[in-house]
Amino acid sequence: FCQVLLLDKFQSESKGRDREKLTGKALLLDTFHMKCSSCLLYSGQDVATILRLVHNLIHEEEDEEDKPSQKMQNVGEHGQMALLGHSLAAYISMMDKEQLRKLTTRIQSDTTLWLCRLFRYENGSTCFHEDDRDGLVKVCRLVINARYEEYATEGYVVLNTRQPVIYQGASCRSGLGQHLCSQLGLPLSSLCTVPCNTLFGSQHQMDVALLEKLIKEDINAGKLPLLLIANAGTPGAGHTDKLGRLKELCDQYNLWLHVEGVNLATLALGQVTSSIMAATRSDSMTLTPGPWLGLPAVTAVTLYRHEDPALSLAAGLTSSHPVEKLRALPLWLSLQYLGHNGIVQKIKHATTLVRTLGEELAELVPTSGIDVVELEDEGTCIRFSPLLTAAVLGTREEDVESIVAKMTELIFVMSSTMSLREDFREETHKRSPSLRYINELAWPGLGVVRMDEDRKKQEQEKINTELLKKLQDLDTDILFSTGPEFATEQGCIFVGMVADDVDVSDLVDTIAALGRDIEESGKLLQNMTEVVRKGILEAELQLQKANEEKLMEEGMLRQLPVVGSVLNWFSPIQSSIKGRTFSLAAGSLDSTEATYSTKAQADRPSLQDTPISSSKKLPGKIVPAFHSQSLW
């Protein structure tokens, strides 16, 4: 009680104190709140105090020296749309019921249609859930309701007649089967873990032959095979089960096939492997678009096919409450913001990183024999086969250790680059429109920029080419290039991968400053060219006018070829046409008459300085001496 009175006193005193005392009291109040978080004030608190308390709670662990600080995820514009969706959902929930029902139905139907088309899942329904395991739990309830007709009235008693069995692979994520049993009220004996291959195929794939054997044994024991959980990208190694063969087995023994895994994201790409494409034939699959697309607090989605809406409602896959349908609103907004191309590019960018990592390793450790391969079941992989390469390349244990060290270094650089991409994008936007950020998601580096003011295409390419040369001449470890051959944007500057100690703001400032210098020098040259061009035009006009005056002065007879020569012999005239000089410094156009007269005076020596050749007496002849000056 005394603590509460003390806090109230602090609040009453703060109204009459100046800013310095207010700051001291606020700091004391923050410290007190951190220590006594269970105290609820009688008079309440203002928004600023509450936000400051939340800020202190968030950064409380960062102040401790023993714990390393971890940088929070950057929230881009598409992430801001997701955050906006949560606020809008709370606001929309207060609308009229009929209006709310229409709006939520539209939002959910649109999102369902977009996801089914995007991930090639025809005639599917959607269930939005916060926990990515809840979709599988609800699907299991649906299958139980469908396979046990009296389950809705009798409950768990009907399960005693034939015990249900759920099958999962040994490489499935840990704790998933136990979570299902606890949520469904089933004993752990209802969970059957199928081992992976031991002789043939991947050691992370489910053994299909052994699975069929276990199903037959359970049927003979009077059990009911209910559901099979398959992986399209195991958590440990990213392997994909043989989904096509598993689907045939499920159809044969009437099992529900559920697929999950990160490789399901590749269904949105233009080219999909047959092993992943088989997931579209499954009865249900769980997608996690939040991590795939970088959307904060976006629900997971389970796509499923079932014709009985009553059973779907009983299992919790659908809801009659409009407010629950608002879970799809953040994803609905984000999908519209990204668009189909934006979604595909984000997923494609992630697959490109694997190839880039393999190519960098092969270049850094050439004696390792590392190669990047495209596998039908697994996608892009890094292959290390010493039996094929060690004898030829002379691979040693030191090379393998170098591979591990380089891979650790590259993964660290790749992670830091991904975390700084959004900062680079925001810093570039601050310097627009002169410096423009190009959204090239297929580029694994820090980003792509271009000097992009209102100019012709040739001028832009010239400026960006000159800027790229200046950036490449800088003393830095950052790689600047024109990008790969398959890049959609041309004439851009591609910034490579960077470490976490790079100051993104300084980097963008350097790029923008060099670009401005090139632009200013280009403008100076352009202005000088324009001045020279105008001077040449003016000189041509003056010379043309002088030529016309000469024609009027000399007359037409002097222009005739033979007559003009005779007249010029008997009565020569001095040419009055002079050239023109253009001064770049003064920008003026002058006559060359003064220049020629000055040059003539400099070349003609004076009479006193002109040497006179001495007379040489020859027999019978006297040769007079002439001035070196012309007779005419």
C-alpha positions in Angstrom: 0.0 0.0 0.0 2.9 2.4 0.8 4.5 1.6 -2.5 1.3 2.5 -4.3 1.0 5.8 -2.4 4.6 6.6 -3.3 3.9 6.1 -7.0 0.8 8.3 -6.8 2.8 10.9 -5.1 5.4 10.8 -7.8 2.7 11.3 -10.4 1.2 14.3 -8.5 4.6 15.9 -8.0 5.5 15.6 -11.6 2.8 18.0 -12.7 4.4 21.0 -11.0 8.1 20.3 -11.6 10.3 21.3 -14.4 11.6 19.0 -17.2 14.8 18.0 -15.4 13.1 16.9 -12.3 10.4 15.2 -14.4 13.1 13.2 -16.1 14.7 12.1 -12.8 11.3 11.0 -11.5 10.5 9.2 -14.7 13.7 7.3 -14.5 13.0 6.4 -10.9 9.5 5.4 -11.8 10.7 3.2 -14.6 13.2 1.5 -12.2 10.4 1.0 -9.7 8.1 -0.5 -12.3 10.7 -2.9 -13.4 11.1 -4.2 -9.8 7.4 -4.0 -8.8 5.6 -5.0 -12.0 2.8 -6.5 -10.0 1.7 -3.1 -8.7 -1.4 -1.7 -10.4 -1.9 2.0 -9.9 -5.2 3.4 -8.8 -5.1 6.4 -11.1 -3.7 4.7 -14.2 -0.9 5.8 -16.4 -0.5 7.7 -19.6 0.5 6.2 -22.9 4.0 7.5 -22.9 4.8 5.9 -19.5 3.4 2.6 -20.6 5.3 2.6 -23.8 8.5 3.5 -22.0 7.9 0.5 -19.6 7.4 -1.8 -22.6 10.6 -0.5 -24.2 12.5 -1.2 -21.0 11.1 -4.7 -20.8 12.1 -5.4 -24.3 15.7 -4.2 -23.9 16.2 -5.4 -20.3 18.2 -8.4 -21.4 20.4 -6.4 -23.8 21.8 -4.4 -20.9 23.3 -7.6 -19.3 26.8 -8.1 -20.5 26.8 -11.9 -20.1 24.1 -12.4 -22.8 24.9 -11.5 -26.4 22.4 -9.2 -28.0 20.5 -10.4 -31.0 19.3 -8.0 -33.7 15.5 -7.8 -34.2 14.0 -8.7 -37.5 13.6 -5.8 -39.9 10.0 -5.0 -40.8 9.7 -3.9 -44.4 6.7 -2.3 -46.0 5.1 -5.7 -46.6 5.7 -6.5 -43.0 4.0 -3.3 -42.0 1.0 -4.3 -44.0 0.8 -7.5 -41.8 1.1 -5.4 -38.6 -1.6 -3.1 -39.9 -3.8 -6.1 -40.5 -3.8 -6.9 -36.8 -4.9 -3.4 -35.8 -7.6 -3.4 -38.5 -8.9 -6.8 -37.4 -9.5 -5.3 -33.9 -11.2 -2.3 -35.4 -13.4 -4.3 -37.8 -14.5 -6.7 -35.1 -16.6 -3.8 -33.6 -18.7 -3.4 -36.8 -22.3 -4.5 -37.3 -22.7 -8.2 -37.3 -24.2 -8.4 -40.8 -21.6 -6.1 -42.3 -18.9 -8.0 -40.4 -20.1 -11.3 -41.8 -20.0 -10.1 -45.4 -16.6 -8.5 -45.0 -15.0 -11.6 -43.3 -16.5 -13.9 -45.8 -15.0 -11.9 -48.6 -11.6 -11.8 -46.9 -11.4 -15.5 -46.3 -12.7 -16.5 -49.7 -10.2 -14.2 -51.5 -7.3 -15.5 -49.4 -8.4 -19.1 -50.0 -8.6 -18.6 -53.7 -5.2 -16.9 -53.9 -3.4 -19.5 -51.9 -4.9 -22.4 -53.8 -3.9 -20.9 -57.1 -0.5 -19.9 -55.9 0.4 -23.3 -54.5 -1.4 -25.4 -57.1 -3.9 -26.9 -54.7 -7.2 -27.2 -56.6 -10.6 -27.2 -55.0 -9.2 -26.6 -51.6 -10.4 -25.1 -48.3 -8.3 -23.2 -45.8 -7.9 -23.1 -42.0 -6.0 -20.3 -40.5 -4.3 -21.0 -37.1 -1.7 -19.4 -34.9 0.2 -22.6 -34.0 1.5 -24.3 -37.1 0.6 -27.7 -35.5 -3.1 -26.8 -34.9 -4.0 -27.4 -38.5 -2.9 -31.0 -38.3 -4.7 -31.4 -35.0 -8.0 -30.2 -36.6 -7.4 -32.4 -39.6 -7.0 -35.4 -37.3 -10.3 -34.6 -35.6 -11.9 -34.4 -39.1 -10.6 -37.8 -40.0 -11.8 -39.3 -36.7 -15.3 -37.8 -37.2 -15.3 -39.2 -40.8 -14.1 -42.7 -40.0 -16.0 -43.2 -36.7 -19.6 -42.4 -37.5 -20.8 -42.5 -33.8 -17.9 -40.4 -32.5 -20.1 -37.2 -32.4 -22.6 -38.9 -30.0 -20.5 -41.5 -28.2 -17.2 -39.7 -28.0 -14.0 -41.5 -27.2 -15.8 -44.7 -26.3 -16.0 -45.7 -30.0 -12.2 -45.5 -30.3 -12.0 -48.6 -28.1 -13.6 -50.7 -30.8 -10.7 -50.1 -33.2 -7.7 -48.2 -32.0 -6.7 -45.4 -34.5 -3.1 -45.3 -35.7 -1.3 -42.2 -36.9 2.0 -42.7 -38.8 4.9 -40.3 -39.0 8.5 -40.6 -40.3 11.5 -40.8 -38.0 12.8 -37.6 -39.6 9.7 -35.7 -38.7 10.0 -32.7 -36.4 10.4 -33.7 -32.8 7.4 -33.7 -30.5 4.8 -33.4 -33.2 3.3 -36.9 -32.7 3.2 -36.4 -28.9 1.5 -33.1 -29.3 -1.2 -34.7 -31.5 -1.9 -37.5 -29.0 -2.1 -35.0 -26.1 -4.5 -32.7 -28.0 -6.7 -35.6 -29.3 -6.7 -37.5 -26.1 -5.1 -40.6 -27.7 -2.6 -42.9 -26.1 1.0 -42.8 -27.3 0.4 -46.4 -28.6 -1.7 -44.8 -31.3 1.4 -43.1 -32.7 3.6 -45.2 -35.1 7.0 -43.9 -36.1 8.2 -45.3 -39.4 12.0 -45.7 -39.8 13.8 -44.1 -42.7 15.6 -45.9 -45.5 18.7 -47.9 -44.5 19.8 -49.6 -47.7 18.3 -47.8 -50.7 17.5 -44.1 -51.1 18.0 -41.2 -48.8 18.6 -41.9 -45.1 16.2 -39.1 -44.3 13.3 -40.4 -46.3 10.5 -42.6 -45.0 10.9 -46.3 -45.8 7.8 -46.9 -48.0 8.1 -50.7 -48.0 8.4 -50.8 -44.2 5.4 -48.5 -43.9 3.2 -50.8 -45.9 4.3 -53.7 -43.8 3.4 -51.8 -40.6 0.0 -50.9 -42.0 -0.8 -54.5 -42.8 0.3 -55.6 -39.3 -2.0 -52.9 -37.7 -5.0 -54.0 -39.8 -4.4 -57.6 -38.8 -4.2 -56.6 -35.2 -7.7 -55.0 -35.4 -6.4 -51.4 -35.5 -7.6 -48.6 -37.8 -4.9 -46.8 -39.9 -6.0 -43.2 -39.8 -3.5 -40.7 -41.0 0.0 -40.4 -42.5 2.3 -37.4 -41.9 4.8 -36.9 -44.7 7.5 -34.3 -45.2 8.3 -32.1 -48.1 11.6 -30.9 -46.6 12.6 -32.5 -43.3 13.6 -30.2 -40.5 17.1 -31.6 -40.3 18.3 -32.1 -43.8 15.5 -30.7 -46.0 14.7 -34.1 -47.7 11.4 -34.8 -49.3 9.6 -38.1 -48.9 8.4 -40.1 -51.9 5.0 -38.4 -51.9 3.8 -40.0 -55.1 4.3 -43.5 -53.8 2.9 -42.6 -50.4 -0.2 -41.2 -52.0 -0.8 -44.4 -53.8 -0.3 -46.3 -50.6 -2.8 -44.1 -48.7 -5.4 -44.5 -51.4 -4.9 -48.3 -51.2 -5.4 -48.5 -47.5 -7.8 -45.5 -47.1 -5.4 -43.3 -45.1 -5.4 -39.5 -45.0 -2.2 -38.0 -46.3 -1.0 -34.8 -44.7 2.2 -33.0 -46.0 4.2 -30.3 -44.3 7.7 -28.8 -44.9 9.5 -25.8 -46.2 9.9 -27.2 -49.7 6.1 -26.7 -50.2 7.0 -23.0 -50.9 8.6 -24.0 -54.2 5.1 -24.9 -55.5 4.7 -21.2 -56.3 7.7 -21.2 -58.7 7.4 -21.7 -62.4 9.3 -24.9 -62.5 8.6 -27.5 -59.8 10.1 -30.9 -59.4 7.9 -33.9 -59.7 8.5 -35.0 -56.1 7.2 -31.7 -54.8 4.4 -31.5 -57.3 3.0 -34.8 -55.8 2.2 -32.8 -52.7 -0.7 -31.2 -54.6 -2.5 -34.6 -54.6 -2.4 -34.8 -50.8 -5.5 -34.6 -48.7 -4.1 -31.6 -46.7 -0.9 -29.7 -46.3 0.3 -26.9 -43.9 1.9 -23.8 -45.2 3.8 -21.2 -43.2 3.8 -18.0 -45.4 5.0 -15.8 -42.5 8.6 -17.1 -42.4 8.7 -17.7 -46.1 7.7 -14.1 -47.0 9.0 -12.3 -44.0 5.6 -11.4 -42.6 5.5 -10.9 -38.8 2.8 -12.6 -36.7 1.0 -14.0 -39.7 -1.0 -17.2 -39.2 -0.1 -20.6 -40.7 -2.5 -22.0 -43.2 -3.7 -25.6 -43.7 -5.1 -26.4 -47.1 -7.5 -29.4 -47.2 -10.1 -31.1 -49.3 -13.3 -32.4 -47.8 -16.9 -32.4 -49.1 -18.8 -32.4 -45.8 -18.9 -28.9 -44.2 -20.6 -30.2 -41.1 -17.6 -32.4 -40.3 -15.2 -29.5 -41.0 -17.2 -27.4 -38.6 -17.2 -30.1 -35.9 -13.4 -30.5 -36.3 -12.8 -26.8 -35.9 -11.4 -26.3 -39.5 -14.2 -23.8 -40.1 -16.0 -21.4 -37.8 -19.4 -19.8 -37.6 -18.0 -16.8 -35.7 -17.1 -14.0 -38.1 -14.4 -12.6 -35.8 -12.4 -15.8 -36.0 -12.3 -15.3 -39.8 -10.4 -12.1 -39.3 -7.3 -14.1 -38.7 -6.8 -14.1 -42.5 -6.8 -10.2 -42.7 -3.0 -9.6 -42.2 -2.2 -12.3 -44.8 -5.0 -10.9 -47.1 -3.4 -7.4 -47.0 0.2 -8.7 -47.4 -0.6 -10.9 -50.4 -2.2 -8.0 -52.1 0.8 -5.8 -51.4 3.3 -8.3 -52.6 1.4 -9.5 -55.6 2.0 -12.8 -57.4 5.4 -11.7 -58.8 6.6 -10.4 -55.4 5.7 -13.7 -53.7 7.4 -15.7 -56.4 10.5 -13.5 -56.3 10.9 -13.9 -52.6 10.8 -17.6 -52.7 13.0 -17.7 -55.8 15.6 -15.5 -54.0 15.8 -18.1 -51.1 16.5 -20.9 -53.6 19.2 -18.8 -55.3 21.1 -18.4 -52.0 21.9 -22.1 -52.0 23.5 -22.0 -55.4 25.5 -18.9 -54.5 26.8 -20.5 -51.4 28.0 -23.6 -53.4 29.6 -21.5 -56.1 31.5 -19.4 -53.6 32.8 -22.5 -51.8 33.9 -24.0 -55.1 35.8 -20.8 -55.9 37.4 -20.4 -52.5 38.5 -24.0 -52.1 39.1 -25.3 -55.7 40.9 -28.4 -54.6 37.8 -29.6 -52.6 35.9 -30.8 -55.7 32.7 -29.1 -54.5 29.9 -28.8 -57.1 26.4 -27.4 -57.2 23.9 -29.9 -58.4 20.1 -29.9 -59.1 18.4 -33.0 -57.7 14.9 -34.1 -58.7 13.9 -34.8 -55.1 16.0 -32.3 -53.1 16.4 -29.3 -55.4 19.7 -27.3 -55.3 22.4 -29.1 -53.3 26.1 -28.8 -52.6 27.8 -32.0 -53.6 31.1 -33.2 -52.1 32.2 -36.6 -53.5 35.9 -37.2 -52.6 35.9 -40.6 -54.4 35.4 -38.8 -57.6 37.6 -35.8 -57.1 40.2 -36.4 -54.4 42.6 -38.5 -56.5 42.5 -36.0 -59.4 42.6 -32.7 -57.4 44.7 -34.0 -54.5 42.2 -33.2 -51.8 43.6 -33.4 -48.3 42.2 -33.2 -44.8 43.3 -29.6 -44.6 41.1 -28.9 -47.6 38.1 -30.3 -45.8 38.9 -28.2 -42.8 39.2 -25.2 -45.1 35.7 -26.1 -46.5 34.2 -26.0 -43.1 35.9 -22.8 -42.2 34.9 -21.1 -45.5 31.3 -22.4 -45.1 31.1 -21.0 -41.6 32.4 -17.7 -42.9 30.1 -17.6 -45.9 27.0 -18.5 -43.9 27.9 -15.7 -41.4 28.3 -13.2 -44.2 25.1 -14.4 -45.9 23.2 -14.0 -42.7 24.5 -10.6 -42.0 23.7 -9.5 -45.6 20.1 -10.7 -45.2 19.7 -8.8 -42.0 21.1 -5.6 -43.5 19.1 -5.7 -46.8 16.1 -3.8 -45.4 18.4 -1.2 -43.8 20.0 -0.7 -47.2 16.6 -0.4 -48.9 15.4 2.2 -46.4 18.6 4.3 -46.6 18.4 4.2 -50.4 14.8 5.4 -50.3 15.9 8.4 -48.2 18.1 9.6 -51.0 15.5 9.2 -53.8 14.8 10.2 -56.5 18.5 10.6 -57.5 19.4 7.2 -56.1 16.8 4.5 -56.8 16.5 1.1 -55.1 15.8 -1.8 -57.6 13.9 -4.7 -56.1 15.9 -7.5 -57.6 15.1 -10.4 -55.3 17.1 -12.9 -57.3 20.3 -11.1 -56.3 21.8 -12.6 -53.1 23.8 -9.6 -52.2 23.0 -6.5 -50.2 20.9 -4.9 -52.9 20.7 -3.2 -56.3 20.7 0.6 -56.9 20.8 2.9 -59.9 21.2 6.7 -60.5 17.8 7.3 -61.9 16.8 10.9 -62.5 14.8 12.1 -65.5 17.3 11.4 -68.3 17.6 9.5 -71.5 18.4 5.8 -71.3 21.8 6.3 -72.8 22.7 9.0 -70.4 21.6 6.9 -67.4 23.7 3.9 -68.6 26.7 6.2 -69.0 26.4 7.6 -65.5 25.8 4.2 -63.9 28.8 2.7 -65.8 31.0 5.5 -64.6 29.7 5.2 -61.0 30.4 1.5 -61.1 34.0 2.1 -62.1 34.5 4.6 -59.3 33.0 2.2 -56.8 35.2 -0.7 -58.0 38.3 1.5 -57.5 37.4 2.1 -53.8 39.6 0.3 -51.2 36.9 -2.0 -49.8 36.0 -5.7 -49.6 32.5 -5.1 -50.9 32.0 -6.3 -54.4 30.3 -4.0 -56.9 29.3 -5.5 -60.3 26.8 -5.3 -63.1 25.0 -8.4 -61.8 24.3 -11.8 -63.3 23.3 -12.4 -66.9 19.8 -13.4 -65.9 19.1 -10.2 -64.1 15.8 -8.5 -65.0 17.2 -5.0 -64.6 20.1 -3.7 -66.8 22.4 -0.8 -66.2 22.3 -1.2 -62.4 24.9 -1.4 -59.7 24.7 -4.7 -57.8 26.2 -4.6 -54.3 27.6 -7.9 -53.1 27.5 -9.5 -49.7 28.8 -7.7 -46.6 29.8 -8.4 -43.0 27.8 -7.2 -40.0 30.3 -4.4 -39.3 29.4 -2.5 -42.4 27.8 0.9 -41.9 25.0 0.8 -44.4 24.3 4.5 -44.0 27.9 5.5 -44.9 27.9 3.0 -47.8 24.8 4.6 -49.3 26.2 8.1 -48.7 29.3 7.1 -50.6 27.4 5.8 -53.5 25.1 8.8 -53.6 28.1 11.3 -53.3 30.0 9.6 -56.1 26.9 9.7 -58.3 26.4 13.4 -57.6 30.0 14.1 -58.6 29.5 12.3 -61.9 26.3 14.1 -62.5 27.8 17.5 -61.8 30.8 16.9 -64.1 28.4 15.6 -66.7 26.3 18.8 -66.4 29.5 21.0 -66.7 30.5 19.1 -69.9 27.0 19.4 -71.2 26.9 23.1 -70.6 30.3 23.6 -72.2 29.2 21.6 -75.2 26.1 23.7 -75.5 28.1 26.9 -75.4 30.5 25.7 -78.0 27.7 24.6 -80.2 26.0 28.0 -80.0 29.3 29.7 -80.7 29.9 27.6 -83.8 26.4 28.5 -85.1 27.0 32.2 -84.5 30.4 32.0 -86.3 28.8 30.3 -89.3 26.2 33.0 -89.5 28.8 35.8 -89.3 31.0 34.1 -91.9 28.1 33.6 -94.2 27.2 37.3 -93.8 30.8 38.3 -94.5 30.8 36.2 -97.6 27.7 37.9 -98.9 29.3 41.3 -98.3 32.4 40.2 -100.2 30.3 39.2 -103.1 28.6 42.6 -103.2 32.0 44.3 -103.0 33.8 42.4 -105.7 30.9 42.1 -108.1 29.7 39.3 -110.3 32.6 39.5 -112.9 35.2 38.5 -110.4 33.3 35.3 -109.6 33.6 34.0 -113.2 36.5 31.5 -113.5 38.5 33.1 -116.4 37.3 36.7 -116.2 37.9 36.8 -112.4 41.5 35.7 -112.8 42.2 38.3 -115.4 40.6 41.1 -113.3 42.5 40.0 -110.2 45.8 40.0 -112.3 45.4 43.6 -113.5 43.6 44.9 -110.4 44.2 42.7 -107.3 42.1 43.3 -104.3 42.7 42.5 -100.6 40.4 39.9 -99.1 38.2 41.3 -96.4 36.9 37.9 -95.1 38.3 37.1 -91.7 38.0 34.1 -89.5 36.4 33.9 -86.1 37.8 32.8 -82.7 35.7 31.5 -79.8 37.0 32.0 -76.2 35.9 29.2 -73.8 36.8 31.3 -70.8 34.9 34.4 -71.8 32.3 32.7 -74.0 32.7 35.4 -76.7 33.1 35.3 -80.4 35.8 37.6 -81.9 37.4 38.2 -85.3 40.8 36.7 -86.2 41.9 40.0 -87.9 43.8 41.1 -84.8 45.4 37.7 -84.4 46.6 37.6 -88.0 48.0 41.1 -87.9 49.9 40.4 -84.7 51.3 37.2 -86.1 52.3 39.0 -89.3 54.2 41.7 -87.4 56.0 39.1 -85.4 57.0 37.1 -88.5 58.1 40.3 -90.5 61.5 41.6 -89.3 62.3 45.3 -89.3 64.3 47.0 -92.1 67.2 47.6 -89.8 67.4 44.1 -88.7 67.1 42.6 -92.2 70.4 41.4 -93.4 71.6 42.5 -96.9 73.5 40.0 -98.8 76.9 41.3 -100.0 77.6 41.7 -103.7 79.7 39.0 -105.1 81.9 40.0 -108.1 81.8 37.4 -110.8 83.4 37.7 -114.1 81.4 39.9 -116.5 78.3 40.1 -114.1 77.2 42.1 -111.1 74.4 40.5 -108.9 72.5 43.1 -106.9 71.2 42.2 -103.4 67.4 42.1 -102.6 65.5 42.3 -99.4 64.1 39.1 -98.1 60.8 40.9 -98.1 58.2 39.9 -100.8 58.0 42.2 -103.9 54.3 42.3 -103.9 
